[in-house]
């Protein structure tokens, strides 16, 4: 420090006074600390570097010693250790940024039963148009049972049956929930009439019931076609409904979810046909199995590889285990359906595998979305990436098919 600076003069005067009078006069370790006993004063000259060297003692603190170096970080790059812990994506008070869906397992079951009802009605229509009575009967009965279960799960989640009725007071084309309510309302009675028509042969031939025996078959055929026309909307609207939420993994997968649910519906309908119909009549069911498996496997592959960070919830945890099991069961069911054309046992096992695969797929998609809403990073990181893309516009080279040649 320059001798002509005032701060340096004050420091030197303080150091000389400390050496002459000792620390006990200046409130040092030898002074009275106000708590009774006094420490033994240390001679003043020892408190300076020069005095300590003359007395053969090390200065305190040892200002002449070079500071010890901190250990280097692993990896060979050197530098000091990081004292700040790695950044974690948390929110205030340890709560998630998004409120996770309050839906329980009954909504996942609703997704499955709705797809099963749609696939079974399409299978029944195929059996009706090709003259396969066993396939038609199995599809109609299963469709009615599945749509009844689907309505139960939906009403159970709503809490009161009147809430379903209140949703019919408006029809909003931009609301997947409103459209889904109307689709379910149109599909349910048609599936019911088609299923009841299967009981016509059991009615007596005379009297009022005999009239019902004659009128039910044509009414059932018409109702079965109506149900088949509305079945694709019933199978896919739930995927649109999930993608319309703020849940990151669902919202980002809006192109794939309807495709996955359509394939899952076809595969589950094929499973019903393979279980209930003899192999000679299960031709449409086998074709449904191949088409449904192709759509479902393609969509599952896309959501686990296209979404970047948001693909992680579909590949880890409960969702990952369910989706992997669904893919394995789908592949096994399709292989068994193609190989066991003449074996009733192998066809039935293949049908059961396809039904189980549909359950795993629907529950896996459900759990993947719930997991993404609970983890803050799945909300924060995609938002930052979108903000960066808006600030620096340019061609997106991260997705499939990107590049100057279109990939």
PyMOL commands that set and color helices and strands:
alter all, ss='L'
color gray80, all
select helices_A, chain A and resi 6-21+23-26+44-47+49-55+92-94+105-130+133-158+161-169+176-197+200-202+207-243+248-252+254-276+279-281+283-303+308-315+317-339+344-374+377-391
alter helices_A, ss='H'
color red, helices_A
deselect
rebuild
show_as cartoon
